[in-house]
């Protein structure tokens, strides 16, 4: 019963955990068989050992060539709902996949509460809610919130992981977004990454322009200006 965080040890859910002071025991990590999961699991074992760890039947088998796992967060919400009725998800304004938006929230709540109508057929009694406190905030804004609540950059870099490739490659979209969010808050963390993120910002800028990510484009431009 009660609040549970869908936790991955990624930057966003790491910050949500910190800001909302959610203890390890109220965190649910779902291992789906992806490469990132192994790295995330190392962080969890080391820093958040009381997190509840659930092994999924290898969802990665369904991954598309672009690494998207169709319906991924629907699976994760349904699993987290086996343990709590108020499911916190660290989706942010920049997230554009459909399984991270307000329509998704409403659909999942509809589905869960439909099941909750027959109490003897669910583990946790309803009503269920999917709570997305960061949905209107950018990564830069959640980092600002984290720092305001006495979170440290050192911990953010060591306790959370947000890299597609290996550990903090400094080249992938996820690393670059983390780097930019910290830079926008006045912290230059280029030395933390395996590769200098500045060298990959231009390519990222072109991609973001092409995809019409307005706010992100502005932030990348600012980062590039700061460097000069
Ligand atoms: Zn990376």
Boltz pocket constraint, residues with backbone or C-beta under 6 A from the ligand:
constraints:
  - pocket:
      binder: B
      contacts: [[A, 162], [A, 163], [A, 164], [A, 165], [A, 166], [A, 167], [A, 168], [A, 169], [A, 170], [A, 171], [A, 172], [A, 173], [A, 174], [A, 175], [A, 176]]
      max_distance: 6.0
